Amino acid sequence: HNQNFYTDTVFKSAIATLRLSLLHVWFKSAYFQRLKALTPEENTRSQHGLFFQDGQRRVDYVLTYSVKKSSGSHSTRQSVHLLTENVVTRSFRHGPQSGGEKLRAKQTQRTKDSSSEDQKAFRREEFEGKLRDMGLELEKDEDGKIPGVYFVKIHAPWNVLCREAEFMKLKMPTKKVYEVKQSNSIVEKISTLISKILEPLHPHVEEHQPKNVKHLSHTFSREKQHLKQFTSSFVSVQIVVNKGKTIYTTVSICVIKMIFYLFPRVFRKYFGEKIGLYFAWLGLYTQMLIPASLVGVIVFLYGCATVDDNIPSMEICHPRNNITMCPLCDRVCSYWKLSTACGTARASHLFDNPATVFFSIFMALWAAMFMEHWKRRQMRLNYEWDLTGFEDEEDHPRAEYEFKVMQKSLRKRQKSQDKVNTLYAIEKLTFQDRLPAYMTNIVMMLLMIGVTFAIVFGVILYRISTKAALHMSSSLITRNHVQLTVKTTAAIINLVVILILDEVYGAVARWLTVLEAPKTDKSFEERLIFKTFILKFVNAFAPIIYIAFFRGRLVGRPGSYLYVFDSYRMEECAHGGCLMELCIQLSITMLGKQLIQNNLFEIGIPKLKKLIRYIRSKQGAFQEEERQKKLTRYETDHFLEPFGGLTPEYMEMIIQFGFVTLFVASFPLAPLFALLNNIIEIRLDAKKFVTELRRPVAARAKDIGIWYNILRGVAKVAVIINAFVISFTSDFIPRMVYQYMYSPDGSMHGFVNHTLSSFNVSHFQDGKEPMDPSHFGYPVVICRYKDYREPPWSNTPYELSKEFWAVLAVRLAFVIVFQNVVMLMNDIVDWLIPDIPKDISLQIHKEKILLVELFMKEEQGKSYIIDSSTSTDGKENCSKHNNNSKVAPPRSRRHTNSTKSF
Amino acid sequence: HNQNFYTDTVFKSAIATLRLSLLHVWFKSAYFQRLKALTPEENTRSQHGLFFQDGQRRVDYVLTYSVKKSSGSHSTRQSVHLLTENVVTRSFRHGPQSGGEKLRAKQTQRTKDSSSEDQKAFRREEFEGKLRDMGLELEKDEDGKIPGVYFVKIHAPWNVLCREAEFMKLKMPTKKVYEVKQSNSIVEKISTLISKILEPLHPHVEEHQPKNVKHLSHTFSREKQHLKQFTSSFVSVQIVVNKGKTIYTTVSICVIKMIFYLFPRVFRKYFGEKIGLYFAWLGLYTQMLIPASLVGVIVFLYGCATVDDNIPSMEICHPRNNITMCPLCDRVCSYWKLSTACGTARASHLFDNPATVFFSIFMALWAAMFMEHWKRRQMRLNYEWDLTGFEDEEDHPRAEYEFKVMQKSLRKRQKSQDKVNTLYAIEKLTFQDRLPAYMTNIVMMLLMIGVTFAIVFGVILYRISTKAALHMSSSLITRNHVQLTVKTTAAIINLVVILILDEVYGAVARWLTVLEAPKTDKSFEERLIFKTFILKFVNAFAPIIYIAFFRGRLVGRPGSYLYVFDSYRMEECAHGGCLMELCIQLSITMLGKQLIQNNLFEIGIPKLKKLIRYIRSKQGAFQEEERQKKLTRYETDHFLEPFGGLTPEYMEMIIQFGFVTLFVASFPLAPLFALLNNIIEIRLDAKKFVTELRRPVAARAKDIGIWYNILRGVAKVAVIINAFVISFTSDFIPRMVYQYMYSPDGSMHGFVNHTLSSFNVSHFQDGKEPMDPSHFGYPVVICRYKDYREPPWSNTPYELSKEFWAVLAVRLAFVIVFQNVVMLMNDIVDWLIPDIPKDISLQIHKEKILLVELFMKEEQGKSYIIDSSTSTDGKENCSKHNNNSKVAPPRSRRHTNSTKSF
């Protein structure tokens, strides 16, 4: 039967989207698990509730509301939203938690519960009346199995669907089919080969329709039904009803915010284009991570392979180079030999070698390529999903906004109560009205960012003071493990703080956005995302930025160190640059964040919530067994967690994208870790969407919205940050400068000596010199420290030397060159890769021609009828029309004729 | 009568577009001049030819073709294109000059003229047949007054227009009118005030329609004519016929490339949206230049006002600072006193002061603002011109491209002649086929750029050698005017070379693009523009870039100067930096280019061509007087210059935009010059379009296409170039460094001394020392030169000093900070200014709601009819439809009914 045919083809196209990601096996199996898990009996049972009482009219949408019992033992349920094959429930949001209602609740605080219930019931009826006026058919579920919760089932008849489809300018596949030419380019061949290799990994979906055939799409029009011959099964499923919102917001504010959709069947059809786009984006991102992690691993291996050929670390490790270094802390620390830093020096070479420079350029280009590919993929999906020409649905003012406006006009009216007849039109909120909210926003954002910085500073203090304390410890073992202990605990503290603040910041951002009262849902979402992004981004990257650019740079020099609170010396980096520590911090933050947030928060918490909700409902008086059997599909899905939007999913991935691109110069393995995480993530997300959450309201979307801009922003910042990491954090530039400007034989020999300045120990400030001056058995006269400064015997001792300025100039020049070259290359990539894939643009072109031909044929058929039915000459008829151009076809007659046919 | 009413309202809206520019007085008067110049008789005469012989059907388009006389005395006319009220002529391009025809011509070289004429006549007839098949009506002009030129008049009947309007998804104003709310923002009030002040400058256009009322627009649909009640006058004029191209390219390649349009009446309507957008863009650009030139003048005046407080120039001018400078050339030049450079030093302060730093940041932001404003303006125009939702018309392959493809398949067929039955489908050109063309393109582009650089180098050589020669001259007067003579002549040579190369490069770019054979007209245009832009940009800016960044930097130092061809020393800048010379070069190039190219080329040459064409036609046997009288409108317009596209107009403005933004740090008056030029330019362009050129084919366009990207590119490059000009060309950074790092008292005193290094004259190379060592009456031991180098008495004499590296580091740091701050500010501007003006988005929103309401009313009216006419219950009827969803309205009956009405 026709429905079955439809399901398969649409499922195929949904899978085709996912196939791009190579990673959807899990998703598919989760989906089928769910389908198969239903035994025939269960299947019948789950079918229960899919139709109206007459067994004919399908339930397209379910509204839920709860009535508070006078006993008040049960808390009000809100936002009930069921996941079934074809039935979705959206509750009347009655709870005091809902924004608009909360405000209204304050006003009507004094009225009793019962009268408030009456009021609600009245509003509900008013709303349901509006729905009926629109042509929808409603049926109330009088004998619900869940106490206090009632359901209103809605059915949208055929003609309502057609009308809405026409309003929405929905594109429909027509019965006209044409052949899609397979392109023969090399790229295509390679991708075919790859997909053949990976075939065993893909789910087996039978293809009822040949792959290279496509239906012509055209904007739906009732008048043209005879012409277009739309495949009717598509129409019945794909049409989306979207009017409730319009009527609702203009009629009554606080009862419910409602959009209702008639849900199509699978995946994209099942979840809507918006969630489909998320999975497509995640798929492409993961796919793009494969080459990035490959190159990253090669770069890392190159570091490993060349570690023994690295002259600077060889020089450090060579026991003959007995360079005496200045002490690392005041008094308790003593002089130390450079050769003890051998291990760190060798390790830093893994991350600080010429290949990392190449890699960070590669990753900048990779990010640009990713953007471009996404644009193309989006274009392709838009075309395949018939979204071309779809304009964003107009956004209606939010209830909270309208309520504020109402309050404002109320206040105005009260002020001028004497003029009773003055009518105040509903105004908008001006800048003055919003000023307090804006100010709160700015202040709170700055405060939150300040808190982040304060915590970073706190961790620094912790590190400095603990290190000093442990150094003074009498136990030798403690003193030997100072570095390890301090670094590990500090990194863990950082991680924990980041995780906690992430949750706090999410809540703060939401609160601030509610305070701001943006006009539309779209702007609400965008503002919320923007704030959350800023806060979470700063939170995740502040400690890393500190390590990359500030640590070891604010140290001062022997004899005039920089002190915090007059007693703690600022920390230095281990010899070999801070790149090593940056790398450690990065990997701990990235891995920890991903493991804990993904697995614990994303999976654990929904399960827990489901359990709690289940246990709560169990407290009711019903027999569990009996109840379960009698429950309709929507009643069972009532216990699932409601869908909270895609923001957390995207946010997580964007922060990960930050880790992958921002500091990639110091951590070439980041793409690999991200890849591994995402392979799990994509499966977990799919499983969660299918089994743990109520079915989300399907939303149409052409693009990923503000996320694309944020991605672009991160990619832009990545270029400059990588430039600075390479030139300032790593030793790449000093090495180059030494090799080409100072080295006597053009080799790296002598580099270590060149980077160390000398210090005459007699110049130590009083009380700061080491307690054990002859640690090595002989009195130390000159100790060395890492800096470019004049020697003690020059005219200007300890001033910055010429080498310092030369190295600084080269570093800055490198930043300029790197940034501009990479930006230029990005622009070239942007320019070379067309935004619309060639085959798609060819198909669009072909479709247009075919449509015109179709119309022309229709036209000729018509004019033939004219010629035969009217006895006048066709040409004369035409010219007559032209000269008297106002003669329109006789309206009234045609009108009644065409309407009669309904 | 209705047409008149229409003309006025549309003209008003066209003028409203121009009003934005404040500058259209000339345009308006030119247009009216043309209208008024026609005396009543003339008017009747010019009306002659506007209708078919029956005097009823209007001529909508005119095709022209020429038949070669066997005598061969007259050359074939081609591309005839007339400018009349409503009649436009496009020739059958028969001439051998037309690209495709040329190729075909080569093949058919051997066939005789007469047979080729026959072939052409056959193709013509074939084509005309196709036009008739489409429903168009044709009439041939058998008794043309111009020998050898024939006209085919085309009339598009009403039903054809309707059909095409539907295919194009043309938006039409409906009769439904709604009120546009005037916004009360401060910006709006200011702009109202300004427009009131400037009222006398505007042309007086009577406003038949209240300003704050707008017609609802909706996509045209024949079926909905009864519903939408389109104002029919709009329909009859606005519809565009666009099918000829489709049919043409698939039928015959080389006879004609044709688009034919039914032309609307005035300005945007008269010239089409594409040209309308150009004038709107030019208007906005000129408008935006007003604040820029204001600030520029203020910055310049600040320089003038502070010239006497400038310590460095005071120090140079002070007679007591008798600093002896090293000679400026070998042997013949002698030592000189720094105080003689007083004039240049004072002059350079005009362009080299802190205000210029501010000004270049301002101009970078200005460019970003301009971009944003243009986006908004474009959006507004799209809305006002009902272009929202308009998708670019599909581009058909160019004739030249299809010809190449045909050649290729012909070659393949010849290769495998044995298999007679094999049919080769028309293939596309692969990369291999295009490789030779691509290679030629790259090589030629590099060669051309190389030529530009060679010429710049040649001018340098000219300057160096002339200077040396003049210095050796015995005449004192000559020697005194060396600088002036050399600079002036060199700048003029540069200008002349730029002007000549501009023309050459234009031709080369066209030739290269033809060679490349892009597939579509659009890509042809884009590639041509891109190449032309690259070449002209390099050409215009190469000498300026040399002066800004290389001149005076490749000099070497006393004792080891850098020599070109072993004999000429590289030129130095005058004391006070190269900024002064950069400024001179800039102003000469900019003014010269604008004056000569604008006035001479743009106005003079079309006039000349018109004259030539007129004289040529006079050679015919006709009596001039008599002929003039009898000529129809399109025959008179036959003598005008054909419209060659907007590329030269845009190109000129983009190069000017480059002058305004790229080196604005050195020349704050550039915006003022540009403004003055544009005020003339906008008038000249308008006059040219109305009176000198045949009426262009109106083209719909949503945006200015590739030009926007080029503008963005120039604005991006401007940021980095300005950063370099400020930090490297000007003395801003050295002054800052001196003041904050080296100055003993924090003032600028001693700066001049600090920038000069010392040279021991005994270190001159043999034969290079001045001939007159005791020029000042005493032997010079130490002379000074401008550089940061170690003194002769240091350990490393003449090496770059620490100051050099410090200044270099600060310079580079400034570049990084400047670039990133400006880019960040640009992004913020981009982000803060919404792309869609608020009032427009509100109006779009309002229109949508109104449309939905309109439909809903219609719907309810319908269902009322159903309820009353059918006795069954409405609801049951609906649900029946739903369950049996395939029941479509009875087709045949409705079909015949609706078609009968035609």
Interface residues (C-beta under 8 A of the other chain):
Chain A: Q56 R57 G135 E137 P157 W158 N159 V160 L161 R163 E166 F167 S221 E223 K224 Q225 H226 S232 V235 S236 T246 G389 E391 E394 G713 I720 S801 K802 W805 A806 L808 A809 L812 A813 V815 I816 Q819 N820 D827 I844 H845 K848 I849 V852 F855 E859 K862 S863 I865 I866 S869 T870 K875 N877 C878 S879 H881 N882 N883 S885 K886 A888 P889 P890 R891 R893 R894 H895 T896 N897 S898 T899 K900 S901 F902
Chain B: N2 Q56 R57 R58 G135 E137 H155 P157 W158 N159 V160 R163 E166 F167 S221 E223 K224 Q225 H226 S232 S233 V235 S236 T246 G389 E391 E394 G713 I720 S801 K802 W805 A806 L808 A809 L812 A813 V815 I816 Q819 N820 D827 H845 K848 I849 V852 F855 E859 K862 I865 I866 S869 K875 N877 C878 S879 H881 N882 N883 S885 K886 A888 P889 P890 R891 R893 R894 H895 T896 N897 S898 T899 K900 S901 F902
